């Protein structure tokens, strides 16, 4: 009996394959941590507001990295691997409602929408933060480059936009809970290890090449380029235009 169970457990359905590379996973969890830090410093009054500013720089670095990685990274990190047409996304949504949706190792068509929505909302958040100021001690590095009225308006938008980010986070957690507990796909574990169970999937052709050390080194290079871009924006640009 034990031999039979071992044989069943070694089948193709139970085999784990590498899906998400280390740089992609680092982006995801670092973004989670920095958003939490930004919330704690701005809304809960924990820590100095300068820490909030540095957190914003970190988030901007991650966003620039993710955009670059969406074109330069391995298969499942690339936008072309999971962004679908509106008709394909709608078809997936209909299939999901009827319980006949196809399985994806990477992002499914609906999940891909959050990959677009998050950078847009968070991108606006950090961009507006660059021009924001509180009229007391803290101001974004680009605030002196615009009028006080525009800076004040962007500050208000910066505060209001975070509510949309919180709503999107809540909306994002619902399908994660559904696939983790309802479908028993172990998404949280997969987002930590990068590995998911193999088997039939709509994007199975992407299983062939497992991201390795070379991909991680390439990711570090892209992250360094993103950090250099942020340094140019917050340090060099104000000095050049000021």
DOFI-474850 format. One record per residue (C-alpha): residue in one letter; y, z, x. Coordinates in Angstrom, 2 decimals, m for minus. Layout:
<atoms>
<atom aa="a" yy="Y" zz="Z" xx="X"/>
...
</atoms>
This chain:
<atoms>
<atom aa="x" yy="0.00" zz="0.00" xx="0.00"/>
<atom aa="x" yy="2.39" zz="0.90" xx="2.81"/>
<atom aa="x" yy="1.59" zz="m2.37" xx="4.55"/>
<atom aa="x" yy="2.37" zz="m4.29" xx="1.36"/>
<atom aa="x" yy="5.73" zz="m2.50" xx="1.00"/>
<atom aa="x" yy="6.55" zz="m3.20" xx="4.63"/>
<atom aa="x" yy="5.75" zz="m6.86" xx="4.12"/>
<atom aa="x" yy="7.96" zz="m6.95" xx="1.04"/>
<atom aa="x" yy="10.78" zz="m5.25" xx="2.93"/>
<atom aa="x" yy="10.67" zz="m7.86" xx="5.67"/>
<atom aa="x" yy="11.22" zz="m10.81" xx="3.34"/>
<atom aa="x" yy="14.24" zz="m13.10" xx="3.43"/>
<atom aa="x" yy="16.01" zz="m11.17" xx="0.67"/>
<atom aa="x" yy="16.06" zz="m7.96" xx="2.75"/>
<atom aa="x" yy="17.12" zz="m9.57" xx="6.04"/>
<atom aa="x" yy="20.70" zz="m8.66" xx="6.97"/>
<atom aa="x" yy="23.00" zz="m11.29" xx="8.43"/>
<atom aa="x" yy="26.39" zz="m10.93" xx="10.08"/>
<atom aa="x" yy="29.11" zz="m12.11" xx="7.71"/>
<atom aa="x" yy="32.44" zz="m10.52" xx="8.64"/>
<atom aa="x" yy="33.44" zz="m10.41" xx="12.28"/>
<atom aa="x" yy="34.88" zz="m7.35" xx="14.00"/>
<atom aa="x" yy="38.52" zz="m8.60" xx="14.06"/>
<atom aa="x" yy="38.40" zz="m9.23" xx="10.30"/>
<atom aa="x" yy="36.98" zz="m5.77" xx="9.65"/>
<atom aa="x" yy="39.55" zz="m4.20" xx="11.97"/>
<atom aa="x" yy="42.32" zz="m5.97" xx="10.03"/>
<atom aa="x" yy="40.99" zz="m4.68" xx="6.72"/>
<atom aa="x" yy="40.61" zz="m1.01" xx="7.65"/>
<atom aa="x" yy="43.74" zz="m0.88" xx="9.82"/>
<atom aa="x" yy="45.71" zz="m2.28" xx="6.88"/>
<atom aa="x" yy="44.25" zz="0.38" xx="4.58"/>
<atom aa="x" yy="45.23" zz="3.11" xx="7.06"/>
<atom aa="x" yy="48.76" zz="1.82" xx="7.61"/>
<atom aa="x" yy="49.46" zz="1.37" xx="3.89"/>
<atom aa="x" yy="48.32" zz="4.94" xx="3.35"/>
<atom aa="x" yy="50.58" zz="6.07" xx="6.19"/>
<atom aa="x" yy="53.52" zz="4.14" xx="4.78"/>
<atom aa="x" yy="52.98" zz="5.75" xx="1.37"/>
<atom aa="x" yy="52.66" zz="9.23" xx="2.87"/>
<atom aa="x" yy="55.86" zz="8.94" xx="4.91"/>
<atom aa="x" yy="57.99" zz="7.31" xx="2.20"/>
<atom aa="x" yy="56.70" zz="8.86" xx="m1.01"/>
<atom aa="x" yy="55.21" zz="12.20" xx="0.03"/>
<atom aa="x" yy="57.71" zz="13.06" xx="2.75"/>
<atom aa="x" yy="55.00" zz="13.53" xx="5.38"/>
<atom aa="x" yy="56.22" zz="12.83" xx="8.89"/>
<atom aa="x" yy="59.41" zz="11.25" xx="10.15"/>
<atom aa="x" yy="60.76" zz="8.09" xx="8.52"/>
<atom aa="x" yy="60.71" zz="6.44" xx="11.93"/>
<atom aa="x" yy="56.94" zz="6.65" xx="11.61"/>
<atom aa="x" yy="57.31" zz="4.69" xx="8.37"/>
<atom aa="x" yy="59.21" zz="2.01" xx="10.28"/>
<atom aa="x" yy="56.55" zz="1.79" xx="12.98"/>
<atom aa="x" yy="53.89" zz="1.60" xx="10.30"/>
<atom aa="x" yy="55.73" zz="m1.39" xx="8.83"/>
<atom aa="x" yy="55.74" zz="m3.08" xx="12.23"/>
<atom aa="x" yy="52.01" zz="m2.52" xx="12.44"/>
<atom aa="x" yy="51.45" zz="m4.00" xx="8.98"/>
<atom aa="x" yy="53.55" zz="m7.04" xx="9.84"/>
<atom aa="x" yy="51.48" zz="m7.51" xx="13.00"/>
<atom aa="x" yy="48.28" zz="m7.37" xx="10.96"/>
<atom aa="x" yy="49.58" zz="m9.86" xx="8.41"/>
<atom aa="x" yy="50.60" zz="m12.38" xx="11.05"/>
<atom aa="x" yy="47.20" zz="m11.90" xx="12.68"/>
<atom aa="x" yy="45.36" zz="m12.50" xx="9.38"/>
<atom aa="x" yy="47.27" zz="m15.70" xx="8.68"/>
<atom aa="x" yy="46.44" zz="m17.01" xx="12.15"/>
<atom aa="x" yy="42.85" zz="m15.78" xx="11.87"/>
<atom aa="x" yy="42.53" zz="m17.60" xx="8.57"/>
<atom aa="x" yy="42.76" zz="m20.84" xx="10.56"/>
<atom aa="x" yy="41.42" zz="m19.81" xx="13.97"/>
<atom aa="x" yy="38.67" zz="m17.33" xx="13.12"/>
<atom aa="x" yy="34.96" zz="m17.88" xx="12.41"/>
<atom aa="x" yy="33.57" zz="m19.36" xx="9.22"/>
<atom aa="x" yy="33.90" zz="m16.48" xx="6.76"/>
<atom aa="x" yy="37.36" zz="m15.51" xx="8.04"/>
<atom aa="x" yy="38.82" zz="m18.96" xx="7.43"/>
<atom aa="x" yy="40.73" zz="m19.62" xx="4.23"/>
<atom aa="x" yy="38.92" zz="m22.93" xx="3.83"/>
<atom aa="x" yy="35.61" zz="m21.07" xx="3.41"/>
<atom aa="x" yy="36.59" zz="m19.08" xx="0.31"/>
<atom aa="x" yy="39.71" zz="m20.50" xx="m1.33"/>
<atom aa="x" yy="38.61" zz="m22.53" xx="m4.33"/>
<atom aa="x" yy="40.38" zz="m24.78" xx="m6.80"/>
<atom aa="x" yy="41.67" zz="m23.25" xx="m10.07"/>
<atom aa="x" yy="38.91" zz="m25.00" xx="m12.02"/>
<atom aa="x" yy="36.20" zz="m23.62" xx="m9.70"/>
<atom aa="x" yy="37.68" zz="m20.13" xx="m9.93"/>
<atom aa="x" yy="37.82" zz="m20.33" xx="m13.71"/>
<atom aa="x" yy="34.23" zz="m21.56" xx="m13.83"/>
<atom aa="x" yy="33.15" zz="m18.60" xx="m11.70"/>
<atom aa="x" yy="35.01" zz="m16.19" xx="m14.00"/>
<atom aa="x" yy="33.24" zz="m17.64" xx="m17.03"/>
<atom aa="x" yy="29.87" zz="m17.39" xx="m15.30"/>
<atom aa="x" yy="30.65" zz="m13.78" xx="m14.34"/>
<atom aa="x" yy="31.35" zz="m12.85" xx="m17.95"/>
<atom aa="x" yy="28.01" zz="m14.32" xx="m18.98"/>
<atom aa="x" yy="26.14" zz="m12.68" xx="m16.10"/>
<atom aa="x" yy="25.22" zz="m16.03" xx="m14.54"/>
<atom aa="x" yy="27.59" zz="m16.11" xx="m11.58"/>
<atom aa="x" yy="26.40" zz="m17.38" xx="m8.22"/>
<atom aa="x" yy="26.18" zz="m14.96" xx="m5.32"/>
<atom aa="x" yy="28.46" zz="m15.35" xx="m2.30"/>
<atom aa="x" yy="27.97" zz="m13.81" xx="1.10"/>
<atom aa="x" yy="31.69" zz="m14.07" xx="1.81"/>
<atom aa="x" yy="34.49" zz="m13.79" xx="m0.73"/>
<atom aa="x" yy="33.68" zz="m15.12" xx="m4.17"/>
<atom aa="x" yy="36.35" zz="m17.29" xx="m5.88"/>
<atom aa="x" yy="37.89" zz="m14.33" xx="m7.72"/>
<atom aa="x" yy="37.81" zz="m12.07" xx="m4.69"/>
<atom aa="x" yy="39.56" zz="m14.79" xx="m2.73"/>
<atom aa="x" yy="42.59" zz="m14.40" xx="m5.01"/>
<atom aa="x" yy="43.18" zz="m10.91" xx="m3.63"/>
<atom aa="x" yy="43.11" zz="m12.31" xx="m0.09"/>
<atom aa="x" yy="46.10" zz="m14.40" xx="m1.15"/>
<atom aa="x" yy="47.84" zz="m11.84" xx="m3.38"/>
<atom aa="x" yy="47.78" zz="m8.97" xx="m0.90"/>
<atom aa="x" yy="49.49" zz="m10.84" xx="1.97"/>
<atom aa="x" yy="52.13" zz="m12.18" xx="m0.42"/>
<atom aa="x" yy="53.04" zz="m8.78" xx="m1.85"/>
<atom aa="x" yy="52.68" zz="m6.87" xx="1.40"/>
<atom aa="x" yy="54.45" zz="m9.66" xx="3.26"/>
<atom aa="x" yy="57.44" zz="m9.30" xx="0.96"/>
<atom aa="x" yy="57.25" zz="m5.53" xx="1.39"/>
<atom aa="x" yy="57.50" zz="m5.59" xx="5.17"/>
<atom aa="x" yy="60.02" zz="m8.44" xx="5.20"/>
<atom aa="x" yy="62.35" zz="m6.63" xx="2.81"/>
<atom aa="x" yy="61.82" zz="m3.48" xx="4.87"/>
<atom aa="x" yy="63.24" zz="m5.24" xx="7.91"/>
<atom aa="x" yy="66.57" zz="m5.53" xx="6.07"/>
<atom aa="x" yy="66.43" zz="m2.20" xx="4.20"/>
<atom aa="x" yy="68.49" zz="0.93" xx="4.88"/>
<atom aa="x" yy="68.88" zz="4.37" xx="3.32"/>
<atom aa="x" yy="72.60" zz="4.88" xx="4.07"/>
<atom aa="x" yy="71.72" zz="7.99" xx="6.09"/>
<atom aa="x" yy="69.49" zz="7.72" xx="9.14"/>
<atom aa="x" yy="67.03" zz="4.87" xx="8.77"/>
<atom aa="x" yy="67.62" zz="1.15" xx="8.64"/>
<atom aa="x" yy="65.51" zz="m1.91" xx="9.31"/>
<atom aa="x" yy="66.11" zz="m3.77" xx="12.58"/>
<atom aa="x" yy="67.54" zz="m6.78" xx="10.75"/>
<atom aa="x" yy="69.77" zz="m4.83" xx="8.35"/>
<atom aa="x" yy="72.91" zz="m5.33" xx="10.50"/>
<atom aa="x" yy="72.44" zz="m9.08" xx="10.20"/>
<atom aa="x" yy="73.10" zz="m9.14" xx="6.44"/>
<atom aa="x" yy="75.79" zz="m7.73" xx="4.18"/>
<atom aa="x" yy="75.53" zz="m4.16" xx="2.94"/>
<atom aa="x" yy="75.18" zz="m5.40" xx="m0.65"/>
<atom aa="x" yy="72.24" zz="m7.63" xx="0.24"/>
<atom aa="x" yy="70.67" zz="m4.87" xx="2.30"/>
<atom aa="x" yy="70.99" zz="m2.48" xx="m0.64"/>
<atom aa="x" yy="69.43" zz="m5.00" xx="m3.01"/>
<atom aa="x" yy="66.53" zz="m5.61" xx="m0.65"/>
<atom aa="x" yy="66.08" zz="m1.86" xx="m0.31"/>
<atom aa="x" yy="65.67" zz="m1.54" xx="m4.08"/>
<atom aa="x" yy="63.23" zz="m4.44" xx="m4.14"/>
<atom aa="x" yy="61.35" zz="m2.84" xx="m1.27"/>
<atom aa="x" yy="60.93" zz="0.35" xx="m3.30"/>
<atom aa="x" yy="60.01" zz="m1.42" xx="m6.55"/>
<atom aa="x" yy="57.55" zz="m3.84" xx="m4.94"/>
<atom aa="x" yy="55.36" zz="m1.02" xx="m3.70"/>
<atom aa="x" yy="54.43" zz="m0.25" xx="m7.31"/>
<atom aa="x" yy="52.98" zz="m3.75" xx="m7.59"/>
<atom aa="x" yy="51.03" zz="m3.17" xx="m4.39"/>
<atom aa="x" yy="49.57" zz="0.04" xx="m5.81"/>
<atom aa="x" yy="48.61" zz="m1.79" xx="m9.01"/>
<atom aa="x" yy="46.94" zz="m4.55" xx="m7.01"/>
<atom aa="x" yy="45.02" zz="m1.96" xx="m4.97"/>
<atom aa="x" yy="43.72" zz="m0.40" xx="m8.19"/>
<atom aa="x" yy="42.77" zz="m3.84" xx="m9.49"/>
<atom aa="x" yy="41.05" zz="m4.60" xx="m6.20"/>
<atom aa="x" yy="38.96" zz="m1.44" xx="m6.33"/>
<atom aa="x" yy="37.47" zz="m2.29" xx="m9.73"/>
<atom aa="x" yy="35.42" zz="m5.33" xx="m8.62"/>
<atom aa="x" yy="34.42" zz="m3.48" xx="m5.43"/>
<atom aa="x" yy="33.01" zz="m0.68" xx="m7.58"/>
<atom aa="x" yy="31.34" zz="m3.22" xx="m9.89"/>
<atom aa="x" yy="29.59" zz="m5.07" xx="m7.05"/>
<atom aa="x" yy="28.76" zz="m1.86" xx="m5.18"/>
<atom aa="x" yy="27.34" zz="0.17" xx="m8.05"/>
<atom aa="x" yy="26.66" zz="m2.42" xx="m10.77"/>
<atom aa="x" yy="25.27" zz="m5.20" xx="m8.59"/>
<atom aa="x" yy="24.11" zz="m2.83" xx="m5.83"/>
<atom aa="x" yy="25.41" zz="m5.13" xx="m3.11"/>
<atom aa="x" yy="26.59" zz="m2.36" xx="m0.80"/>
<atom aa="x" yy="30.04" zz="m3.90" xx="m0.30"/>
<atom aa="x" yy="31.60" zz="m0.84" xx="1.32"/>
<atom aa="x" yy="28.78" zz="m0.63" xx="3.84"/>
<atom aa="x" yy="29.14" zz="m4.36" xx="4.47"/>
<atom aa="x" yy="32.88" zz="m4.00" xx="5.06"/>
<atom aa="x" yy="32.07" zz="m1.42" xx="7.73"/>
<atom aa="x" yy="29.15" zz="m3.15" xx="9.46"/>
<atom aa="x" yy="30.01" zz="m6.76" xx="8.63"/>
<atom aa="x" yy="26.42" zz="m7.35" xx="7.56"/>
<atom aa="x" yy="25.02" zz="m8.25" xx="4.15"/>
<atom aa="x" yy="21.57" zz="m8.99" xx="2.84"/>
<atom aa="x" yy="20.59" zz="m12.61" xx="3.17"/>
<atom aa="x" yy="19.08" zz="m14.63" xx="0.37"/>
<atom aa="x" yy="20.20" zz="m17.33" xx="m1.96"/>
<atom aa="x" yy="23.98" zz="m17.70" xx="m2.03"/>
<atom aa="x" yy="26.56" zz="m20.37" xx="m2.74"/>
<atom aa="x" yy="27.83" zz="m20.19" xx="0.85"/>
<atom aa="x" yy="24.48" zz="m19.75" xx="2.62"/>
<atom aa="x" yy="25.22" zz="m22.58" xx="5.04"/>
<atom aa="x" yy="27.69" zz="m20.23" xx="6.71"/>
<atom aa="x" yy="24.94" zz="m17.89" xx="7.89"/>
<atom aa="x" yy="24.01" zz="m19.89" xx="10.97"/>
<atom aa="x" yy="26.41" zz="m18.55" xx="13.60"/>
<atom aa="x" yy="26.81" zz="m14.80" xx="13.91"/>
<atom aa="x" yy="30.20" zz="m13.77" xx="15.35"/>
<atom aa="x" yy="29.78" zz="m12.34" xx="18.85"/>
<atom aa="x" yy="31.71" zz="m10.90" xx="21.76"/>
<atom aa="x" yy="33.59" zz="m14.15" xx="22.36"/>
<atom aa="x" yy="34.95" zz="m14.02" xx="18.81"/>
<atom aa="x" yy="36.08" zz="m10.42" xx="19.33"/>
<atom aa="x" yy="37.92" zz="m11.34" xx="22.54"/>
<atom aa="x" yy="39.50" zz="m14.31" xx="20.78"/>
<atom aa="x" yy="40.55" zz="m11.97" xx="17.98"/>
<atom aa="x" yy="42.22" zz="m9.64" xx="20.49"/>
<atom aa="x" yy="44.15" zz="m12.59" xx="21.90"/>
<atom aa="x" yy="45.33" zz="m13.60" xx="18.43"/>
<atom aa="x" yy="46.27" zz="m10.00" xx="17.64"/>
<atom aa="x" yy="48.28" zz="m9.83" xx="20.87"/>
<atom aa="x" yy="50.10" zz="m13.03" xx="19.88"/>
<atom aa="x" yy="50.90" zz="m11.48" xx="16.48"/>
<atom aa="x" yy="52.23" zz="m8.33" xx="18.17"/>
<atom aa="x" yy="54.40" zz="m10.46" xx="20.46"/>
<atom aa="x" yy="55.81" zz="m12.25" xx="17.41"/>
<atom aa="x" yy="56.71" zz="m8.94" xx="15.77"/>
<atom aa="x" yy="58.36" zz="m7.73" xx="18.97"/>
<atom aa="x" yy="60.45" zz="m10.90" xx="19.02"/>
<atom aa="x" yy="61.47" zz="m10.35" xx="15.39"/>
<atom aa="x" yy="62.42" zz="m6.67" xx="15.62"/>
<atom aa="x" yy="63.78" zz="m6.54" xx="19.17"/>
<atom aa="x" yy="64.77" zz="m9.94" xx="20.51"/>
<atom aa="x" yy="66.13" zz="m11.54" xx="17.32"/>
<atom aa="x" yy="68.66" zz="m8.77" xx="16.49"/>
<atom aa="x" yy="69.85" zz="m8.77" xx="20.11"/>
<atom aa="x" yy="70.24" zz="m12.55" xx="20.12"/>
<atom aa="x" yy="72.08" zz="m12.71" xx="16.79"/>
<atom aa="x" yy="73.99" zz="m9.48" xx="17.10"/>
</atoms>
